[in-house]
């Protein structure tokens, strides 16, 4: 099981934080955080429910992480294992995560796929999302997996879709001409783009697009 103690900083003041595996005792708080992190127009039926969280801690507890700051849970991150070569590059979030129920989790998979990451808005300035991502990279290394994968929302895309394709939007993010609240954050966390995916997730701001991104385990030899 995973547990890491760190300090995060709020306006220069160090605060004790713990990243650990979440358990059934945390479910109420995890659902609260999702509602805070993904307000409308994000679809309410995509927020966690009890059965999904039960599956996370039963099927792949190593991929169920939360972060506490001074004893209060304020963020979480969830993943599953899958075989990279068995999933179409044009998959949807629903297909690859089993609608968040992860009943398709493959204990023999070679890649960790991110199902969700969420941080309560009032705690986002503490850098907790980046710490959660780093912790999941450590899980990839510990389990000797090939990579971490996931589709990132592109919530800034709707502002530029009249002038840019999804591919052109991503290119401008990579050159620094534009910034996106989610994709730019994932780039800063060390993720690299693979391709935009149409109809990845029901999301008005992203026009239903997601950007498939990865982080490769640097300790494994590859071609």
N, C-alpha and C positions, 0 to 999 in steps of 0.2 A: 504494500500500500504506500501511498505517496503523502508526504507531509514536509513542508518547507517553511521555515520562518525567515522573514525578511523585514526590512524597514522601507516604508514609502514616505514621501515627503509632501506635506501640505503647507505651501507658502514658507518653506524652509524648515518646518517643524517635522522631525521624524515621528512616524507612527508605526507601531508594530503590526505586521500583517502575517497571516498564515494562509498558505495554499495547501489544500488537502483534498482527499476524495470526499465527495458528499455522500450522505446516507439518508435513510428514510426520515430521520429526525429533521432534516433540512428542507423537506419538500415544500412546506408552506412558504418559507422564505424565498425559495427559488422561484416559485410561481409569482410571488409579489415582485421580485426583481424583473422578471420577464415583462410584466405589465408596465412597469416603470420604464424599461429600456425600449420597448416597442409599442408606443402609443398609436392610436389610429392616425393615418389610414392603414397601418399594418394589420392584416387580418387576425382577428381574435382567435380564430380556430387553429392558428399556427402556434399559439402560445402553449407552453407545457401543460400537461394534465397529469394526474396521479399515475395512471397506467404507464405512460411513457417514462416517467421518472423511475417507477418500479423496475422497468426493463433495463434502464441504464445501469442501475446499481447491481442488478442480478446478472445481466449478460456480459457487461464489460465495465466493471467497477474502476479499472485502471484508467478508463477514458472519461470518468465522471469527476470533474474537479470543481472546487469552489474556492473563493477567496474571502477571508475575514479581515476586517480592519478594526482593531481594538475590540475584538469579540463579536462584531456584527457582520453577518454575511452580506456582501455587496456585489458579488459577481459570480459567474459560473461559466464553464466551458465543457462541452460534451463531444465525444467522438465514438467511432466504431471502427472495426477492422474490416477491410475488404481487399479483394485481389484487384490490383490496378488494371490488369489486362482483361478483366472480365466485365468491365463497365464501359459502356459507350461514352465517347467524349462529349456527346450531346445529351447526356442524362439530365434529368431534373432533380431538384433537391428531394422531392417526394419519392422518386424511384430509388435513389441511392441510400436514403436514410429510413426507408419504410415509413414515410410520413412521421418521422421522429420516434417511432416505436423500436427501431433497430433490431427487429426480429430476424433480419438478414445479416446480422453481425457474424463474420467468419473468423473463428478463433485462429485459423491458419492463414489469414490474409497477410499480404506483404506491405500494406499501406494503412495508415490511420487517416480516416476521413472525418473532418470536422462537421458535426451536426449543428452546433450552435455555440455562439459566444455572446454573453450579455453582461453588461455592467450597469449598475444603477446610475442614472445621470449625475447625481450629486457627488459621485465618487470618481468620475471619469478623469478628472484632472490629476489623479494620483498615479496614472500609468498602469492601472491594474490589468487592463486588457493585454498589454505587452507582457506583463509578468505571467499571465495565464498562458499566453501563446508560448513563451519560453518554457514553461513547465510542461506543456504538451510536447514540445520538441524533445525534452528530456525523457518523456515517456517513449517516444519513437526510438531514441537511442537505447534506452534500457531494454526494450522489447526486440531490438535488432531489426527494426522494420526499415524498408527502403525509403519511405517518404511520408510526409504529411500532406494531405490534399484537402481542398475545400473550395466551395464556390462563395465568393464574396458579393454581397449586394453592391449595386452601383447607384446609390441614391441621388447623386448629382447628375446623372445622365439625362433625366427629363428636362433639365434646363438647357441642354445643348443638342437634343435629339433632332431638332429641325435643321441643324447645320452639319451634324456629324453622325456617322454610323457608330455602332458600338465599338468596332475595331479602331476607328479614328479617335474616339473618345479615350480609349485605353492608351493609345499612342501619345496623346497629349498629356495624359497623367504621367507617363514614363519620361517625357521630356521636361516635365515641371511646368508646362504652360497652364495646366489646370490642376485642381486638387479635388479629391472626392473624400467625403467623411469616412467611408469604410475602406476603399481600395488604397488610398494613400496611407492610412493606418496600417493595413496589412503589408504594404511595401516596407514601411518602417520597421515592421516586425521580422523582416527577412524573407517574406513570401515572394515568389516570382510568378508572373502570369504565364498561363498556358494558352487559354483562348476564352473569349466571351461565349456564353451559352444562351441561346434564345429560349424563352419559356422555361427558365430555370426555377423561378419562384414567383408566386403571385405577389407582386410588389409594384404599386403604382409609380413610386419615385424612380425605380430602376427600369420601368417599362418592361418588367418581368425578366430582365436580363440578370445574369450572374457572371462573374469572372472566375473561371477555374484557375486556382493558384496552388503552388506546391512549395514545399521545403524539403530538400533531399538530405538524407542522413549523411553527413560528411565522413563518417567512419566506415562506410561500406564502399568497397571497390565497385565500379561500374564502368560500362563502355562510354 
